[in-house]
């Protein structure tokens, strides 16, 4: 692969469960002059047919991540300075092995309709968990 073809390579930078968040991220990159586009944004059934993807050139990935990272408010399931004894017995993310995970059996008022239906209709025996470090959604124990 020549150096010129690397600059033209398109890569997926991020994925979003809702179109609004995807357009917000795209607008932030557009404001910084970073060329980007969205894929799968016109989903007729919303999140049931996949996520909205944000694409940039491979040469712009680092700058685009920096722009989007600066706009995100940090969220934590527990305080970053929690004692080690408290985190030793906690559930860990299967991908990144971090303890900053929240799990639940029931839907919350802020959940989108797809998540509410999944939790109500499927009635999972195991709690549905989210890792705030890497963003993985998984079933707990």
Residue, then its C-alpha position, 0 to 999 in steps of 0.5 A: x500500500x503506497x503512502x498516498x493510499x493510506x491517506x485515502x483509506x476510510x475507517x469507522x471512527x465510532x458507532x451510535x445507537x441513535x441518529x441524534x448522537x451521530x449527527x452531533x458527533x459529525x457536527x463537531x468534526x465538521x466544525x473542526x474541518x475534519x471530513x466525515x460521513x455517516x453510514x446507516x443513518x436512515x434506518x426505518x426501524x431505528x436501532x433494531x437494524x443496527x447502529x449509525x456509523x461515523x467514518x473518517x479518513x485513516x489519516x484523521x483518526x487521531x485528531x477526530x478522536x481528540x475532538x470527540x473525546x474532549x466533548x464527552x462527559x466522563x461517566x462512572x459506575x463508581x468513583x475513580x478513587x474507590x478502595x481496592x477492597x471494594x473493587x476486588x469482588x465487583x463484576x469486571x468487563x469481559x473485554x477490558x477487565x475494568x470494574x466501571x460497570x453498571x448492571x440491571x434487570x429492569x429498564x430505566x425511564x431514559x432507555x430507548x424503546x428498543x432497550x425497554x422492549x428487550x428487557x421487558x419481552x425477553x426478561x433476561x435471567x441475567x442482568x444486562x450490563x454496560x462498561x463505561x470504559x470500553x462501551x461493551x454491552x454484555x450479560x452479567x452473572 
